[in-house]
Amino acid sequence: MPQDRVETETHAHQSMTLRKGLGYYVAGVVAVCFLWLLLGLLAGTARGVFWPFPVLLVGYLAVGYALNVKVLRELCAWHPAYNTLENVSRTKQSMLIFWPIRYPLLFFRLLVNRHL
């Protein structure tokens, strides 16, 4: 009986749709591109004074963190057998660093899993 409760809590936790998750991803890509253009314009006007790379890196990682907190947490549920510290931290770290590549792959896998 406790196993049934765990399953319902896990499924109740998944409240985000693929479309909404993809919307968050696209918003993150647009935000990083806008930040890149804005910092490029600022770096062009303030020659030698402003170095935009640290700001762009922080913005990039902030979008990856926001996607991990909002999308990954609500879109995916971990199976209890694989819910170990090593598995979860490795996945979250790779999703944080490589989010422009990893999230489209995640969306495709979830699309295949749920709809085909």
DSSP file (Angstrom, degrees, kcal/mol; ACC not computed):
  #  RESIDUE AA STRUCTURE BP1 BP2  ACC     N-H-->O    O-->H-N    N-H-->O    O-->H-N    TCO  KAPPA ALPHA  PHI   PSI    X-CA   Y-CA   Z-CA
    1    1 A M    >>        0   0    0      0, 0.0     4,-1.2     0, 0.0     3,-0.7   0.000 360.0 360.0 360.0 -42.0    0.0    0.0    0.0
    2    2 A P  H 3>  +     0   0    0      0, 0.0     4,-1.8     0, 0.0     5,-0.2   0.835 360.0  62.8 -61.1 -29.0    2.8    2.6    0.7
    3    3 A Q  H 3> S+     0   0    0      1,-0.2     4,-1.9     2,-0.2     5,-0.1   0.876  99.5  53.5 -62.0 -37.0    4.1    1.9   -2.8
    4    4 A D  H <> S+     0   0    0     -3,-0.7     4,-2.1     1,-0.2    -1,-0.2   0.879 106.3  52.6 -64.7 -37.8    0.8    3.2   -4.3
    5    5 A R  H  X S+     0   0    0     -4,-1.2     4,-2.2     1,-0.2    -1,-0.2   0.888 107.2  51.6 -66.2 -38.1    1.1    6.4   -2.3
    6    6 A V  H  X S+     0   0    0     -4,-1.8     4,-2.3     1,-0.2    -1,-0.2   0.915 109.4  50.7 -64.1 -42.3    4.6    7.0   -3.6
    7    7 A E  H  X S+     0   0    0     -4,-1.9     4,-2.4     1,-0.2    -2,-0.2   0.904 110.9  47.5 -63.1 -41.9    3.4    6.6   -7.2
    8    8 A T  H  X S+     0   0    0     -4,-2.1     4,-2.1     2,-0.2    -1,-0.2   0.878 112.0  50.0 -70.4 -35.1    0.6    9.0   -6.8
    9    9 A E  H  X S+     0   0    0     -4,-2.2     4,-1.3     2,-0.2    -1,-0.2   0.893 111.1  50.2 -66.7 -38.2    2.9   11.6   -5.2
   10   10 A T  H  X S+     0   0    0     -4,-2.3     4,-0.8     1,-0.2     3,-0.2   0.929 114.0  43.4 -64.8 -45.5    5.3   11.2   -8.0
   11   11 A H  H  < S+     0   0    0     -4,-2.4     3,-0.4     1,-0.2    -1,-0.2   0.827 110.6  55.3 -72.2 -30.2    2.7   11.6  -10.7
   12   12 A A  H  < S+     0   0    0     -4,-2.1    -1,-0.2     1,-0.2    -2,-0.2   0.788 101.5  60.1 -69.8 -25.6    1.1   14.6   -8.9
   13   13 A H  H  < S+     0   0    0     -4,-1.3     2,-1.5    -3,-0.2    -1,-0.2   0.777  86.8  80.4 -71.9 -26.9    4.5   16.3   -8.9
   14   14 A Q     <  +     0   0    0     -4,-0.8    -1,-0.2    -3,-0.4    61,-0.1  -0.645  50.3 142.0 -83.7  90.2    4.6   16.2  -12.7
   15   15 A S        +     0   0    0     -2,-1.5     2,-0.3    59,-0.3    -1,-0.2   0.488  39.7  92.1-109.4  -5.1    2.4   19.2  -13.4
   16   16 A M        -     0   0    0     58,-1.0     2,-0.2    -3,-0.2    55,-0.0  -0.715  64.1-140.5 -96.5 141.6    4.2   20.8  -16.4
   17   17 A T     >  -     0   0    0     -2,-0.3     4,-2.2     1,-0.1     5,-0.2  -0.532  24.9-114.1 -90.1 163.2    3.3   20.0  -20.0
   18   18 A L  H  > S+     0   0    0      1,-0.2     4,-2.7     2,-0.2     5,-0.2   0.884 117.1  54.9 -62.7 -38.6    5.9   19.5  -22.7
   19   19 A R  H  > S+     0   0    0      2,-0.2     4,-1.9     1,-0.2    -1,-0.2   0.912 109.3  46.3 -62.9 -43.0    4.6   22.6  -24.5
   20   20 A K  H  > S+     0   0    0      2,-0.2     4,-2.0     1,-0.2    -1,-0.2   0.905 112.8  50.0 -67.3 -41.2    5.1   24.8  -21.3
   21   21 A G  H  X S+     0   0    0     -4,-2.2     4,-2.0     1,-0.2    -2,-0.2   0.897 110.1  50.2 -62.6 -40.8    8.5   23.4  -20.7
   22   22 A L  H  X S+     0   0    0     -4,-2.7     4,-2.7     1,-0.2    -1,-0.2   0.859 107.3  55.5 -65.4 -35.0    9.5   24.1  -24.3
   23   23 A G  H  X S+     0   0    0     -4,-1.9     4,-2.3     2,-0.2    -2,-0.2   0.906 107.2  48.6 -62.9 -42.2    8.2   27.6  -23.9
   24   24 A Y  H  X S+     0   0    0     -4,-2.0     4,-2.0     2,-0.2    -2,-0.2   0.898 111.5  50.8 -63.4 -40.0   10.5   28.1  -20.9
   25   25 A Y  H  X S+     0   0    0     -4,-2.0     4,-2.3     2,-0.2    -2,-0.2   0.941 110.8  47.0 -63.3 -47.8   13.4   26.8  -22.9
   26   26 A V  H  X S+     0   0    0     -4,-2.7     4,-2.6     1,-0.2     5,-0.2   0.897 110.7  53.0 -62.7 -40.3   12.7   29.1  -25.8
   27   27 A A  H  X S+     0   0    0     -4,-2.3     4,-2.3     1,-0.2    -1,-0.2   0.884 109.2  50.1 -61.7 -38.0   12.4   32.1  -23.4
   28   28 A G  H  X S+     0   0    0     -4,-2.0     4,-2.2     2,-0.2    -2,-0.2   0.900 110.4  48.5 -66.6 -41.0   15.8   31.1  -22.0
   29   29 A V  H  X S+     0   0    0     -4,-2.3     4,-2.4     2,-0.2    -2,-0.2   0.925 113.0  48.0 -63.9 -44.4   17.4   31.0  -25.4
   30   30 A V  H  X S+     0   0    0     -4,-2.6     4,-2.7     1,-0.2    -2,-0.2   0.899 110.8  51.9 -63.5 -40.1   15.9   34.3  -26.3
   31   31 A A  H  X S+     0   0    0     -4,-2.3     4,-2.4     2,-0.2    -2,-0.2   0.909 111.4  45.8 -63.9 -42.5   17.1   35.8  -23.0
   32   32 A V  H  X S+     0   0    0     -4,-2.2     4,-2.4     2,-0.2    -2,-0.2   0.903 113.7  49.2 -68.6 -40.1   20.7   34.7  -23.5
   33   33 A C  H  X S+     0   0    0     -4,-2.4     4,-2.5     2,-0.2    -2,-0.2   0.915 112.3  48.3 -64.4 -42.2   20.7   35.9  -27.2
   34   34 A F  H  X S+     0   0    0     -4,-2.7     4,-2.7     2,-0.2    -2,-0.2   0.915 112.1  49.1 -63.2 -42.8   19.3   39.3  -26.1
   35   35 A L  H  X S+     0   0    0     -4,-2.4     4,-2.8     2,-0.2     5,-0.2   0.898 110.4  51.8 -62.7 -40.6   21.9   39.5  -23.3
   36   36 A W  H  X S+     0   0    0     -4,-2.4     4,-2.0     2,-0.2    -2,-0.2   0.929 112.6  44.4 -61.8 -46.9   24.6   38.6  -25.8
   37   37 A L  H  X S+     0   0    0     -4,-2.5     4,-2.2     2,-0.2    -2,-0.2   0.917 114.5  49.2 -64.5 -43.4   23.5   41.4  -28.2
   38   38 A L  H  X S+     0   0    0     -4,-2.7     4,-2.3     1,-0.2    -2,-0.2   0.920 113.0  45.9 -63.0 -44.8   23.1   43.9  -25.4
   39   39 A L  H  X S+     0   0    0     -4,-2.8     4,-2.5     1,-0.2    -1,-0.2   0.840 110.1  55.3 -69.2 -31.6   26.5   43.2  -24.0
   40   40 A G  H  X S+     0   0    0     -4,-2.0     4,-1.6    -5,-0.2    -1,-0.2   0.897 109.4  46.8 -65.4 -39.9   28.0   43.3  -27.5
   41   41 A L  H  X S+     0   0    0     -4,-2.2     4,-1.5     2,-0.2    -2,-0.2   0.909 113.6  47.9 -66.7 -41.9   26.6   46.7  -28.0
   42   42 A L  H  X S+     0   0    0     -4,-2.3     4,-1.9     1,-0.2    -2,-0.2   0.887 111.4  50.2 -66.3 -38.5   27.9   47.9  -24.6
   43   43 A A  H  < S+     0   0    0     -4,-2.5     5,-0.2     1,-0.2    -1,-0.2   0.833 108.7  53.7 -69.0 -31.2   31.3   46.4  -25.2
   44   44 A G  H  < S+     0   0    0     -4,-1.6     3,-0.3     1,-0.2    -1,-0.2   0.838 112.6  42.2 -71.9 -32.0   31.5   48.2  -28.6
   45   45 A T  H  < S+     0   0    0     -4,-1.5     2,-0.7     1,-0.2    -2,-0.2   0.791 115.6  48.9 -84.9 -28.5   30.7   51.6  -27.1
   46   46 A A  S >X S-     0   0    0     -4,-1.9     4,-1.5    -5,-0.2     3,-1.2  -0.647  84.0-162.5-111.2  73.6   33.0   51.3  -24.1
   47   47 A R  T 34  -     0   0    0     -2,-0.7    -3,-0.1    -3,-0.3     4,-0.1  -0.344  69.9  -6.4 -64.4 127.4   36.2   50.1  -25.7
   48   48 A G  T 34 S+     0   0    0      2,-0.3    -1,-0.3    -5,-0.2     3,-0.1   0.311 121.6  78.3  76.8  -9.5   38.7   48.5  -23.3
   49   49 A V  T <4 S+     0   0    0     -3,-1.2     2,-0.5     1,-0.2    -2,-0.2   0.806  88.5  48.6 -98.1 -35.2   36.6   49.4  -20.2
   50   50 A F     <  -     0   0    0     -4,-1.5    -2,-0.3    -7,-0.2    -1,-0.2  -0.928  57.5-170.0-117.5 124.1   33.9   46.7  -20.2
   51   51 A W        -     0   0    0     -2,-0.5     4,-0.4     1,-0.1    -4,-0.0  -0.940   5.8-168.7-112.6 109.9   34.6   43.0  -20.7
   52   52 A P     >  +     0   0    0      0, 0.0     4,-2.5     0, 0.0     5,-0.2   0.570  62.2  90.5 -81.1  -8.9   31.2   41.2  -21.2
   53   53 A F  H  > S+     0   0    0      1,-0.2     4,-2.6     2,-0.2     5,-0.2   0.901  86.6  47.8 -59.8 -45.9   32.2   37.6  -20.8
   54   54 A P  H  > S+     0   0    0      0, 0.0     4,-2.3     0, 0.0    -1,-0.2   0.897 113.9  48.2 -61.9 -37.5   31.7   37.2  -17.0
   55   55 A V  H  > S+     0   0    0     -4,-0.4     4,-2.4     2,-0.2    -2,-0.2   0.919 112.9  47.9 -67.5 -42.0   28.2   38.8  -17.3
   56   56 A L  H  X S+     0   0    0     -4,-2.5     4,-2.6     2,-0.2    -1,-0.2   0.894 111.5  50.8 -64.7 -39.9   27.3   36.6  -20.2
   57   57 A L  H  X S+     0   0    0     -4,-2.6     4,-2.6    -5,-0.2     5,-0.2   0.911 110.6  48.3 -63.8 -43.0   28.5   33.5  -18.3
   58   58 A V  H  X S+     0   0    0     -4,-2.3     4,-2.2    -5,-0.2    -2,-0.2   0.914 113.0  48.4 -64.4 -42.0   26.5   34.4  -15.3
   59   59 A G  H  X S+     0   0    0     -4,-2.4     4,-2.1     2,-0.2    -2,-0.2   0.906 111.3  50.4 -63.4 -42.2   23.4   35.0  -17.4
   60   60 A Y  H  X S+     0   0    0     -4,-2.6     4,-2.0     1,-0.2    -2,-0.2   0.933 113.9  43.8 -60.6 -47.9   23.9   31.7  -19.2
   61   61 A L  H  X S+     0   0    0     -4,-2.6     4,-2.5     1,-0.2    -1,-0.2   0.834 110.2  56.6 -68.8 -31.9   24.3   29.8  -16.0
   62   62 A A  H  X S+     0   0    0     -4,-2.2     4,-2.5     2,-0.2    -1,-0.2   0.897 107.8  47.6 -66.1 -39.5   21.3   31.6  -14.5
   63   63 A V  H  X S+     0   0    0     -4,-2.1     4,-2.3     2,-0.2    -2,-0.2   0.914 112.3  49.8 -66.7 -41.5   19.1   30.5  -17.3
   64   64 A G  H  X S+     0   0    0     -4,-2.0     4,-2.0     2,-0.2    -2,-0.2   0.894 111.9  48.2 -61.8 -40.3   20.4   26.9  -16.9
   65   65 A Y  H  X S+     0   0    0     -4,-2.5     4,-2.6     2,-0.2     5,-0.2   0.921 110.7  50.4 -65.8 -44.4   19.7   27.1  -13.2
   66   66 A A  H  X S+     0   0    0     -4,-2.5     4,-2.7     1,-0.2     5,-0.5   0.889 110.7  49.8 -62.3 -39.0   16.2   28.4  -13.7
   67   67 A L  H  X>S+     0   0    0     -4,-2.3     5,-2.2     2,-0.2     4,-1.3   0.896 110.9  50.0 -66.4 -39.3   15.4   25.6  -16.2
   68   68 A N  I  <>S+     0   0    0     -4,-2.0     5,-1.1     3,-0.2    -2,-0.2   0.925 115.8  42.1 -63.2 -43.5   16.7   23.0  -13.8
   69   69 A V  I  <5S+     0   0    0     -4,-2.6    -2,-0.2     3,-0.2    -1,-0.2   0.929 128.4  26.0 -71.3 -45.4   14.5   24.4  -11.0
   70   70 A K  I  X5S+     0   0    0     -4,-2.7     4,-1.0    -5,-0.2    -3,-0.2   0.953 131.8  26.2 -86.7 -53.7   11.4   25.0  -12.9
   71   71 A V  I  X5S+     0   0    0     -4,-1.3     4,-2.4    -5,-0.5     5,-0.3   0.961 121.9  44.4 -82.8 -53.8   11.3   22.7  -15.9
   72   72 A L  I  ><S+     0   0    0     -5,-2.2     4,-1.7     1,-0.2    -3,-0.2   0.890 115.0  49.7 -62.4 -39.9   13.4   19.6  -14.9
   73   73 A R  H  4<S+     0   0    0     -5,-1.1    -1,-0.2    -6,-0.3    -2,-0.2   0.880 120.2  35.0 -66.8 -38.0   11.9   19.4  -11.4
   74   74 A E  H  < S+     0   0    0     -4,-1.0   -58,-1.0     1,-0.1   -59,-0.3   0.683 120.2  46.9 -91.6 -18.4    8.3   19.6  -12.7
   75   75 A L  H  < S+     0   0    0     -4,-2.4     2,-0.4   -61,-0.1    -3,-0.2   0.795 109.5  47.9 -94.5 -30.6    8.7   17.7  -16.0
   76   76 A C     <  -     0   0    0     -4,-1.7     2,-0.4    -5,-0.3    -1,-0.1  -0.887  59.6-161.4-118.7 143.2   10.7   14.6  -14.9
   77   77 A A        -     0   0    0     -2,-0.4     2,-0.4   -63,-0.1    -3,-0.0  -0.966  20.7-129.4-119.1 138.7   10.2   12.2  -12.0
   78   78 A W        -     0   0    0     -2,-0.4     5,-0.1     2,-0.0    10,-0.0  -0.695  19.2-122.5 -88.6 135.6   13.1   10.0  -10.8
   79   79 A H    >>  -     0   0    0     -2,-0.4     3,-1.4     1,-0.1     4,-0.7  -0.553  26.4-120.4 -69.3 139.6   12.5    6.3  -10.3
   80   80 A P  T 34 S+     0   0    0      0, 0.0     3,-0.4     0, 0.0    -1,-0.1   0.791 111.9  57.5 -56.9 -28.6   13.2    5.3   -6.7
   81   81 A A  T 34 S+     0   0    0      1,-0.2    -3,-0.0     3,-0.0    -2,-0.0   0.805 114.9  36.3 -71.6 -27.6   16.0    2.9   -7.8
   82   82 A Y  T <4 S+     0   0    0     -3,-1.4     2,-1.9     1,-0.1    -1,-0.2   0.326  85.0 106.3-106.4   5.9   17.9    5.7   -9.7
   83   83 A N     <  +     0   0    0     -4,-0.7     2,-0.2    -3,-0.4    -1,-0.1  -0.385  50.1 137.2 -85.2  59.9   17.2    8.5   -7.2
   84   84 A T     >  -     0   0    0     -2,-1.9     4,-2.4     1,-0.1     5,-0.3  -0.668  67.3-114.1-102.8 160.8   20.7    8.5   -5.8
   85   85 A L  H  > S+     0   0    0     -2,-0.2     4,-2.3     1,-0.2     5,-0.3   0.898 115.7  50.0 -60.2 -41.8   22.8   11.5   -5.0
   86   86 A E  H  > S+     0   0    0      2,-0.2     4,-2.2     1,-0.2     5,-0.2   0.934 113.1  44.4 -65.4 -46.9   25.3   10.6   -7.8
   87   87 A N  H  > S+     0   0    0      2,-0.2     4,-2.1     1,-0.2     5,-0.2   0.933 117.5  43.4 -64.8 -46.3   22.7   10.1  -10.5
   88   88 A V  H  X S+     0   0    0     -4,-2.4     4,-2.7     2,-0.2     5,-0.2   0.928 116.0  46.6 -68.2 -45.0   20.7   13.2   -9.7
   89   89 A S  H  X S+     0   0    0     -4,-2.3     4,-2.4    -5,-0.3     5,-0.2   0.898 112.5  50.2 -67.1 -38.9   23.6   15.5   -9.2
   90   90 A R  H  X S+     0   0    0     -4,-2.2     4,-2.2    -5,-0.3    -1,-0.2   0.920 113.7  45.5 -63.7 -43.3   25.4   14.4  -12.4
   91   91 A T  H  X S+     0   0    0     -4,-2.1     4,-2.3    -5,-0.2    -2,-0.2   0.930 114.2  47.5 -66.2 -45.0   22.2   14.9  -14.4
   92   92 A K  H  X S+     0   0    0     -4,-2.7     4,-1.9     1,-0.2    -2,-0.2   0.874 111.9  50.5 -66.5 -36.0   21.5   18.3  -12.9
   93   93 A Q  H  X S+     0   0    0     -4,-2.4     4,-2.3    -5,-0.2     5,-0.2   0.922 112.4  45.7 -66.9 -43.5   25.1   19.5  -13.4
   94   94 A S  H  X S+     0   0    0     -4,-2.2     4,-2.5     1,-0.2    -2,-0.2   0.867 112.8  50.7 -69.0 -33.8   25.1   18.4  -17.1
   95   95 A M  H  < S+     0   0    0     -4,-2.3    -1,-0.2    -5,-0.2    -2,-0.2   0.848 111.2  50.1 -69.3 -32.9   21.7   20.0  -17.6
   96   96 A L  H  < S+     0   0    0     -4,-1.9     3,-0.5    -5,-0.2    -2,-0.2   0.926 119.1  34.9 -68.4 -45.7   23.0   23.2  -16.0
   97   97 A I  H  < S+     0   0    0     -4,-2.3    -2,-0.2     1,-0.2    -3,-0.2   0.900 129.3  31.3 -80.1 -42.1   26.2   23.4  -18.1
   98   98 A F  S >X S+     0   0    0     -4,-2.5     4,-2.8    -5,-0.2     3,-1.4  -0.108  75.1 136.7-108.6  35.6   24.9   22.1  -21.4
   99   99 A W  H 3>  +     0   0    0     -3,-0.5     4,-1.7     1,-0.3    -1,-0.2   0.790  64.8  60.8 -59.7 -32.4   21.3   23.2  -21.3
  100  100 A P  H 34 S+     0   0    0      0, 0.0    -1,-0.3     0, 0.0    -2,-0.1   0.820 119.3  29.2 -65.4 -24.7   21.1   24.4  -24.9
  101  101 A I  H <> S+     0   0    0     -3,-1.4     4,-1.2     2,-0.1    -2,-0.2   0.833 120.6  50.2 -96.8 -42.0   21.8   20.9  -26.1
  102  102 A R  H  X S+     0   0    0     -4,-2.8     4,-2.3    -8,-0.2    -3,-0.2   0.853 103.2  56.9 -72.6 -36.7   20.4   18.7  -23.4
  103  103 A Y  H  X S+     0   0    0     -4,-1.7     4,-2.9    -5,-0.2     5,-0.2   0.913 105.1  50.0 -67.6 -41.9   16.9   20.2  -23.0
  104  104 A P  H  > S+     0   0    0      0, 0.0     4,-2.3     0, 0.0    -1,-0.2   0.904 112.4  49.7 -60.2 -36.6   15.9   19.7  -26.7
  105  105 A L  H  X S+     0   0    0     -4,-1.2     4,-2.4     2,-0.2    -2,-0.2   0.907 111.1  49.1 -64.9 -41.0   17.1   16.1  -26.3
  106  106 A L  H  X S+     0   0    0     -4,-2.3     4,-2.6     2,-0.2     5,-0.2   0.927 111.0  49.5 -62.8 -45.4   15.1   15.7  -23.1
  107  107 A F  H  X S+     0   0    0     -4,-2.9     4,-2.3     1,-0.2    -2,-0.2   0.896 111.3  49.7 -62.0 -39.8   12.0   17.2  -24.8
  108  108 A F  H  X S+     0   0    0     -4,-2.3     4,-2.5    -5,-0.2    -1,-0.2   0.924 111.5  48.2 -65.2 -43.6   12.4   14.8  -27.7
  109  109 A R  H  X S+     0   0    0     -4,-2.4     4,-2.6     1,-0.2    -2,-0.2   0.908 113.5  46.9 -63.6 -41.1   12.7   11.8  -25.4
  110  110 A L  H  X S+     0   0    0     -4,-2.6     4,-2.5     2,-0.2     5,-0.3   0.870 110.7  53.1 -68.5 -34.9    9.7   12.8  -23.4
  111  111 A L  H  X S+     0   0    0     -4,-2.3     4,-2.3    -5,-0.2     5,-0.4   0.935 112.6  44.0 -63.3 -46.1    7.7   13.4  -26.6
  112  112 A V  H  X S+     0   0    0     -4,-2.5     4,-1.5     1,-0.2    -2,-0.2   0.918 115.5  49.0 -64.0 -43.5    8.5    9.9  -27.9
  113  113 A N  H  < S+     0   0    0     -4,-2.6    -2,-0.2    -5,-0.2    -1,-0.2   0.883 120.1  34.6 -65.5 -39.6    7.8    8.4  -24.5
  114  114 A R  H  < S+     0   0    0     -4,-2.5    -2,-0.2    -5,-0.2    -1,-0.2   0.796 128.9  27.5 -88.3 -29.4    4.5   10.0  -23.9
  115  115 A H  H  <        0   0    0     -4,-2.3    -3,-0.2    -5,-0.3    -2,-0.2   0.573 360.0 360.0-117.4 -10.3    3.0   10.2  -27.4
  116  116 A L     <        0   0    0     -4,-1.5    -3,-0.1    -5,-0.4    -4,-0.1   0.436 360.0 360.0-112.9 360.0    4.4    7.4  -29.6
